[in-house]
Amino acid sequence: MKKQIVLFISTLVLGLGFSSCSDDDSQPSLLGKWNLEKQEERDENNNVTGTWEVEYECETNKTHYFDIKENGEVEIISYRSNCTQRLETIQWEQVNNKTIFFLDVTFEVAELTNSKLVLKYTDPDKSSFLIHLKR
């Protein structure tokens, strides 16, 4: 079930983007808009077993992003093949510096800079999914 939720979130996330509210480059923030760059699946030995690049449904608006808000909401914006906007809102919570929850899935913040965010989900079988986002 968790794998399905991760795949659901990954599908919604394909094409994410963030814009930070702060000019302070010394403190990267999860808040703001993040564009999806790619997804990876890795086996228990950390070998890449699959990579998926962003696929846009709308040729005239190639935008898919997460907007992580301070109020605990994440707006996931994408565009359908007929170029109408699709908006999904889910809840998120940051438990500590390295762990965040979307729905009931736990992600580790594998990397966070001002321009890059990598979220990692580890499956019970020890395989993992990495979602690469950029500002």
Secondary structure in CASP SS format (residue, H / E / C, confidence):
PFRMAT SS
TARGET T0000
AUTHOR 0000-0000-0000
METHOD secondary structure of the structure
MODEL  1
M C 1.00
K H 1.00
K H 1.00
Q H 1.00
I H 1.00
V H 1.00
L H 1.00
F H 1.00
I H 1.00
S H 1.00
T H 1.00
L H 1.00
V H 1.00
L C 1.00
G C 1.00
L C 1.00
G E 1.00
F C 1.00
S C 1.00
S C 1.00
C C 1.00
S C 1.00
D C 1.00
D C 1.00
D C 1.00
S C 1.00
Q C 1.00
P C 1.00
S C 1.00
L C 1.00
L C 1.00
G E 1.00
K E 1.00
W E 1.00
N E 1.00
L E 1.00
E E 1.00
K E 1.00
Q E 1.00
E E 1.00
E E 1.00
R E 1.00
D C 1.00
E C 1.00
N C 1.00
N C 1.00
N C 1.00
V E 1.00
T E 1.00
G E 1.00
T E 1.00
W E 1.00
E E 1.00
V C 1.00
E C 1.00
Y C 1.00
E C 1.00
C C 1.00
E C 1.00
T C 1.00
N C 1.00
K C 1.00
T C 1.00
H C 1.00
Y E 1.00
F E 1.00
D E 1.00
I E 1.00
K C 1.00
E C 1.00
N C 1.00
G C 1.00
E E 1.00
V E 1.00
E E 1.00
I E 1.00
I E 1.00
S E 1.00
Y E 1.00
R C 1.00
S C 1.00
N C 1.00
C C 1.00
T C 1.00
Q E 1.00
R E 1.00
L E 1.00
E E 1.00
T E 1.00
I E 1.00
Q E 1.00
W E 1.00
E E 1.00
Q E 1.00
V E 1.00
N E 1.00
N C 1.00
K C 1.00
T E 1.00
I E 1.00
F E 1.00
F E 1.00
L C 1.00
D C 1.00
V E 1.00
T E 1.00
F E 1.00
E E 1.00
V E 1.00
A E 1.00
E E 1.00
L E 1.00
T C 1.00
N C 1.00
S C 1.00
K E 1.00
L E 1.00
V E 1.00
L E 1.00
K E 1.00
Y E 1.00
T E 1.00
D C 1.00
P C 1.00
D C 1.00
K C 1.00
S C 1.00
S E 1.00
F E 1.00
L E 1.00
I E 1.00
H E 1.00
L E 1.00
K E 1.00
R C 1.00
END
